[in-house]
Amino acid sequence: MTSTFDKLARPVQRWIRAQGWRELRDIQTRAIHVIRDSQADVIVAASTAGGKTEAAFLPLISEVLEGDVGGSGGFDLLYVAPLKALITDQANRLEAICQEAELPVVPWHGDVAASIKTRATKRPRGILLITPESLEALFIRRGLDVPRLFRSVRAVILDEVHTMLDSERGVQLRSLLTRLELAIGRPVRRIGLSATLGDMAQACIYLRPDDAANVQVIEAAGGEAELRLQLRGYLAGGTDKSIPAPTELIAKHIFDHLRGTDNLVFAGSRQSVEIYADRLRTMCEDARLPQEFYPHHASLSRDHRDLVERRLKDGKLPTTAICTSTLELGIDIGDVTCVAQIGAPFSVASLRQRLGRSGRRAGKSAILRQYAVEAVLDSKSSFADRLRLGLIRSTAMIELLLEKWCEPAQSGALHLSTLVHQILSIIAEKGGAHAPRLYRVLCQDGPFRQVSSAIFADVLRAMGQADPALIEQANDGLLLLGPMGETLVSHYSFYAVFQTPEEYRLISDGRELGTLPVDNMVAPGMLLIFSGRRWLVQEVDDRAKVILVTPAKAGTPPIFGGDAGIIHDVVIERMFSVLRRNDSPAYMDATARDLLAEARSNFAQMHFSRGRIAQIGEGEWLVATGRGTVKTTTLAFALRARGFTVQIYDGFLEVLVAKSTQPLEAALKDLADGGDAKLFADNANLMTEKFHPYLSKALLEIDALAVRLDENCLPALAEAILSDSQLVQGI
């Protein structure tokens, strides 16, 4: 430790001694050498609580303290994180390190007092910790101050890089970093903090697109806790009223096995969180035991969420948080004993990120409890229930988790919604901008490099239309904010580019059925499941967020219809592998094993070993695409344009063939031969991102084809389905 220790400034050394550390972790030692001995961009990758924060900050703070601190003014280090709670947590950790050196630590987000921000802007120095949204606000509201505030910045530390790779927010942050470097006239060293997820080469490209090969990756070797896991199965919908509902049984199992320790239970929707939290609270009251089960989701007050996070971090009072994804990222809540997942996970990356909360203490195992709810079968049961798709997805993702695979970042996305946002932001920051400069900053130097000059010009034209009038052009060609642009930019909600899945109102025969969060693409002629029934989509109004539906004649809807979100091809391929095999995973309980055997038996009876198309009723066909959400949705859109009614599942399409439409086999043959796909023959919910409403239909289609649909896959996919298939009837 001596040579490494000597590379740190005296105040940092004293802080380390005060912690009682006998030695630095390997990842910290390696990071200190790389950061102090070079000016390379660096990614420090380790699991949650793996020491990566100190690995980055100890050498960087030392560099600041041994340099010309505050000599020319401006913040010395910039830290950007996706969550306000994470910033607050990191600020508290850094205060202890920086206090003796009198190096200011300035948290900056929407909950920080204006007086703190005012003092910091008058005499900027030390470490600024900020969210992407607050950094955006700085550019817009204090654009002229940006060069002064950041002229001395030595490095920018980007936390949770793995969550940013292919997101709108990640593109926004890359754009802001480009604009920051242009404002101060020099590149700024970038240090990324990441979980050990996926291909680190993609993180290098995100961190420094023009010089990814020279980004140094310091990744924690091994050190992962032993994993103990169980997948438990439950049946719902039986006629025997003496058998408790799955919700009751799962809550009882959580109560019996998690009580007395700190845990996270990811329950899916906010409604599910409240249902389970309420049931567990009641169980505590009935047993006359202290309350230790608390809900945690974004709709709850900040005070309530703080209470739950403090209890978890304190470790003195047993606490189990029933949560959505709010506790998935790196807020320091200490070590939890167990992570539970109710329902099929959405991605392997998310499941691994959540599991990283458990098994962080030496000698302790990481524990994952997975709960799968499936329907009791009868003669009317849907194919999805018969194939137990929720259980199969859970199994596939657990297998991929154990193999250390996770989803790679998507490539090729245009991110036109975020481009609209950044165009408005730069115009607001500068008081106006010319089109060539905007294109150079955002597309040539910035993150929108997939956007051609022709598409960029079309985006500007769409923004300049009388409706929406986001921008207007002066006689000298200067682009200014239009009336609607002024309104948007002046509202605090503008700073965020992301949004949760849009809630669409479902209306049937003039009656509102309720609201449904819609993330995947929906179009007329497609089926969807809502409130235990199937509905046929008649019309989609993207601007009013309304879907007009009529009751569908299709059979009983399944319990698991597939969650909103994009499921990767590899996950679907593994699901089919699970269905074809005969092994029985040791981590399943008896019910889960029975459900798996039942799914495999039904899969075999559907004769998918002989093909990928099966008839499941009069005019009803099942197509096993064997591909992920993007390719399966693309085929669904192509068939819908030919008059078929289609419902999308994980790796399957359920197709209703009307008498007026061509045979399914003929439609697939036409697609295999390169026939016109006509993916956008009717309206679809193309407005999936925040600033999509300000783009033309043509641009929305281009944006969708870049990431949510894959038109080029159709000939090969249709050919594969046909070549593998004999039409099987009477299932």
CORHUKA-V805501 format. One line per field, one symbol per residue. ss: DSSP state (A for helix, B for strand, O for the rest). phi: phi as a letter, one per 20 degrees, with the letter a starting at -180 (. if undefined). burial: I if it has 24 or more other C-alpha atoms within 12 Angstrom, else O. Layout:
# CORHUKA-V805501
ss=???
phi=???
burial=???
This chain:
# CORHUKA-V805501
ss=OAAAAAOOOAAAAAAAAAAOOOOOOAAAAAAAAAAAAOOOOBBBBOOOOOOAAAAAAAAAAAAAAOOOOOOOOOOOBBBBOOOAAAAAAAAAAAAAAAOOOOOOBBBBOOOOOAAAAAAAAAOOOOBBBBOAAAAAAAAAAOAAAAAAAAOOOOBBBBOOAAAOOOOAAAAAAAAAAAAAAAAAOOOOBBBBBBOOOOOAAAAAAAAOAAAAAAOBBBBOOOOOOOBBBBBBBBBBOOOOOOOOOAAAAAAAAAAAAAOOOOBBBBOOOAAAAAAAAAAAAAAAAAOOOOOOBBBBOOOOOAAAAAAAAAAAAAOOOOOBBBBOAAAOOOOOOOOBOBBBBBOOOOOAAAAAAAAOOBOOOOOOOBBBBBBBBBBOOOOOOOAAAAOOAAAAAAAAAAAAAAOOOOOOOOOOOOOAAAAAAAAAAAAAAAOOBOAAAAAAAAAAOOOOOOOOAAAAAAAAAAAAOOOOOOBBBOOOOOBBBOAAAAAAAAOAAAAOOOOOOBBBBBBBOOBBBBBBBBOOOOBOOBBBBBOOBBBBBBBBBOOOOBBBBBBOOOOOOOOOOOOOOOOOAAAAAAAAAAAAOOOOOOOBOAAAAAAAAAAAAAAAAOOOOOOOBBBBBOOBBBBBOOOOAAAAAAAAAAAAAOOOBBBBBOOBBBBBOOOOOOOAAAAAAAAAOOOOOOOOOOOBOOOOOOOAAAOOAAAAAAAAAAAOOOAAAAAAAAAAAAAOOOOBOOO
phi=.fffgffdfgfffffffffmfebefgfffffffffeebdffcdddbfgmenfffgefgfffffffeeefmfdmofecddccfcfffffffffffgffeffelefddfbbfeeffffffffffcfandddbegfffgffffecgfeggffdfdfebdddelgfedgcdgfffgfffffffffffemafdgdcddbfecmeffffffffbgebffefedddfelmffgddbbdddcdcnfefffeffggfffgfffffddfncebcdednffffgfffffffffffffeldffbdcfbbfeffgffffgfffffffmedgbdeeceffdfeeffdmedfbddcenffebfgffffffffdmeegndefccdddddcefebfeffffffelfffffgfgffffffemebffffcnfelffffggffffffffemqbeggfgfffedfeeeeffeffffffffffffeggcdlfcbdffenfecfegffgffffeffffeeebfgfeeeecclmdfeqdcfddeecbgndebdblmcecefebcdffelcdeccgeeffffffddnffpeefgfffffgffffeecfcgfeeffffffffffffffffffmffdrccbedrfmdcddefmcffffffffffffffeneeccecfmccedddefeefggffffffffenfgflfdfcfcefedcgdfgedfgfffffffffbeccgfffgffffffffeddfddme
burial=OOOIIOIIIOIIIOIOOOOOOOOIIIIIIIIIIIIIOOOIIIIIIIIIIIIIIIIIIIIIIIIIIOOOIIOOOIIIIIIIIIIIIIIIIIIOOIIIIIOOIOIIIIIIIIOOOOOOIOOIIOOIIIIIIIIIIIIIIIIIIIIOIIIIIIIIIIIIIIIIIIIIIIIIIIIIIIIIIIIIIOIIOOIIIIIIIIIIIIIIIIIIIIIIIOOOOOIIIIIIOOIIIOIIIIIIIIIIOOOOOOOOOIIIIIIOIIIOOIIIIIIIIIIIIOOIIIIIIIIIIOIIOOOOOOIIIIIIIOOOOOOOIIOIIIIIIOOOOIIIIIIIIIIIIIIIIIIIIIIIIIIIIIIIIIIIIIIIIIIIOOOOIIIIIIIIIIIIIOOOIIIIIIIIIIIIIIIIIIIIIOOOIIIIIIOOIIIIIIIIIIIIIIIIIIIIIIIOIIIIIIIOIIIIIIIOOOIIIIIIIIIIOOOIIIIIOOOOOOIIIIOOIIOIIOOOOIIIIIIOOIOIIIIOOOOOIOOIIIIIIIIIIIIIIIOOOIIIIIIIIIOOIIIIIIIIOIIIIIIIIIIIIIIIIIIIIIIIIIIIOOOOIOIIOOOIIOIIIIIIOIIIIIIIIOIIIIIIOOIIIIIIIIIIIIIIIIIIIIIIIIIIIIIIIIIIIIIIIOOOOOOIIOIIIIIIOOOOIOIIOIIIIIIIIIIIIIIIIOIIIIIIIIIIIIIOIIIIIIIIIIOOIOIIOOI
